[in-house]
């Protein structure tokens, strides 16, 4: 069902985020995110001269290489377009993600390593959807291979209202971790 009809309006800004997951031949996974911000009007910019209507104000890429346990083994960030000359200088800092595991505490750990002046707001924003993409890509494949209950509680449990530990989805897909009435 679509949203209700809006009042008359004029488009001004568009942010696009695209995330993809790839299974690699070596058993690891690559998660790739691409973020663009585009305005519908041209404006002056001290670094780039003028940013024209439809030209990216921001265009950034992020690749995480992870294993099936969602642990980050490599991280690479690239800034193709930014409003300041210094924007690309922070991208090597994203290697600080190596060693983290996507799941409980993911966003907190990102803030600790890349929050504020230690990162880029836009690239950090991209890490949320990349984490979700990892879970969407890897968990169904792991579930198909699973013969018995997993050795540890799956990260999706209590991650949203559908996966609440006393809910129907957990009862059906992870009965060993179901906490509701049986």
C-alpha positions in Angstrom: 0.0 0.0 0.0 1.6 3.3 -1.0 1.7 6.4 1.2 -1.2 8.8 1.1 -1.2 11.5 -1.6 1.1 14.4 -0.5 0.4 18.1 -0.7 1.9 19.8 -3.7 5.7 19.9 -3.2 9.0 20.5 -4.9 11.9 17.9 -4.9 15.1 19.3 -3.3 17.4 16.5 -2.2 17.8 12.8 -2.9 19.9 10.3 -1.0 20.4 6.9 -2.5 21.9 3.9 -0.6 22.5 0.7 -2.4 23.9 -2.4 -0.7 24.9 -5.7 -2.2 26.3 -8.9 -0.7 28.6 -11.2 -2.6 29.7 -14.7 -1.7 33.4 -15.1 -2.5 35.2 -18.2 -3.7 37.4 -18.2 -0.7 34.4 -18.6 1.7 34.3 -15.0 2.8 31.6 -12.4 1.9 31.9 -8.9 0.4 29.4 -6.4 1.4 29.4 -3.3 -0.8 27.6 -0.1 -0.1 27.2 3.0 -2.3 25.8 6.3 -1.1 24.9 9.4 -3.2 23.4 12.7 -2.2 22.1 14.9 -5.1 20.4 18.3 -5.1 17.9 19.5 -7.7 19.6 22.9 -7.9 23.1 24.1 -8.6 25.1 25.9 -5.8 28.6 27.4 -5.3 31.2 25.3 -3.5 34.6 26.6 -2.3 36.3 23.3 -3.1 34.6 22.2 -6.4 33.6 25.6 -7.8 30.0 24.8 -8.5 28.0 21.6 -7.7 25.5 21.4 -10.5 21.9 20.2 -10.2 21.9 16.4 -10.4 25.7 16.1 -9.7 26.6 14.2 -6.5 27.3 16.3 -3.5 28.4 13.1 -1.9 29.4 9.8 -3.6 30.9 7.2 -1.4 31.7 3.5 -1.4 32.3 1.1 1.4 33.3 -2.6 1.2 33.5 -4.9 4.2 34.9 -8.4 3.8 33.4 -10.7 6.5 33.2 -14.4 7.4 30.1 -16.4 8.0 30.1 -15.5 11.6 29.8 -11.8 10.5 33.3 -10.9 11.7 35.0 -8.1 9.6 38.3 -9.2 8.1 38.8 -6.1 5.8 37.3 -2.7 5.3 37.8 -0.3 2.4 36.2 3.1 2.0 36.3 5.5 -1.0 35.0 9.1 -1.4 34.6 10.0 -5.1 32.7 13.2 -4.4 32.4 15.4 -1.3 31.9 19.1 -0.6 35.4 19.5 1.0 38.9 18.7 -0.2 39.5 16.9 3.1 36.6 14.5 2.7 38.6 11.6 1.2 41.3 11.9 3.8 39.3 9.9 6.5 38.7 6.8 4.4 41.8 4.9 5.6 40.3 5.1 9.2 37.6 2.7 8.2 40.1 -0.1 8.5 39.4 0.3 12.2 36.3 -1.9 11.6 38.5 -5.0 11.2 37.9 -7.4 14.1 34.3 -6.2 14.8 31.4 -8.6 14.5 28.0 -7.5 13.0 25.3 -8.1 15.5 24.6 -7.0 19.1 26.7 -3.9 19.8 27.6 -3.3 16.2 26.5 0.4 16.1 28.0 1.1 19.5 31.4 -0.3 18.4 31.2 1.7 15.2 30.6 4.9 17.2 33.5 4.1 19.5 35.9 3.6 16.6 34.6 6.0 14.0 32.3 8.4 15.8 32.7 12.2 15.6 36.0 13.5 14.3 37.3 9.9 13.9 35.1 9.1 10.9 32.7 10.4 8.2 29.0 10.8 9.1 27.9 9.6 5.6 30.2 6.5 5.5 29.2 5.7 9.1 25.5 6.0 8.1 26.2 3.4 5.4 27.4 0.8 8.0 23.8 0.3 9.4 22.3 -0.8 6.0 25.5 -2.9 5.3 25.0 -4.7 8.6 21.4 -5.5 7.7 22.5 -6.6 4.3 24.9 -9.1 5.8 22.2 -10.6 8.0 19.8 -10.8 5.1 22.4 -12.5 2.8 24.1 -14.9 5.1 21.5 -16.0 7.7 19.2 -17.7 5.2 22.1 -19.6 3.6 23.4 -20.7 7.1 19.8 -21.7 8.0 19.5 -24.0 5.0 22.7 -25.8 6.0 21.7 -26.1 9.7 20.8 -29.7 10.7 20.4 -29.0 14.4 19.8 -25.9 16.6 22.6 -23.4 16.3 25.3 -23.5 18.9 24.6 -19.9 20.0 21.6 -17.7 20.0 21.1 -16.2 16.5 21.7 -12.4 16.3 18.3 -11.8 14.7 16.5 -12.8 17.9 15.1 -9.8 19.7 16.5 -7.6 17.0 13.0 -6.4 15.9 9.4 -7.0 16.7 9.1 -9.9 14.2 12.1 -11.8 15.8 11.0 -11.3 19.4 12.0 -14.3 21.5 8.4 -15.0 22.5 7.0 -14.5 18.9 5.8 -16.8 16.2 8.9 -16.4 13.9 11.3 -17.5 16.6 8.9 -20.3 17.6 8.9 -21.6 14.0 12.5 -21.0 12.9 14.5 -21.2 16.2 12.3 -23.2 18.6 15.3 -23.8 20.9 15.4 -20.1 21.6 11.6 -19.6 21.9 10.7 -18.0 25.3 6.9 -17.8 25.0 4.2 -20.3 26.1 4.6 -23.6 24.4 
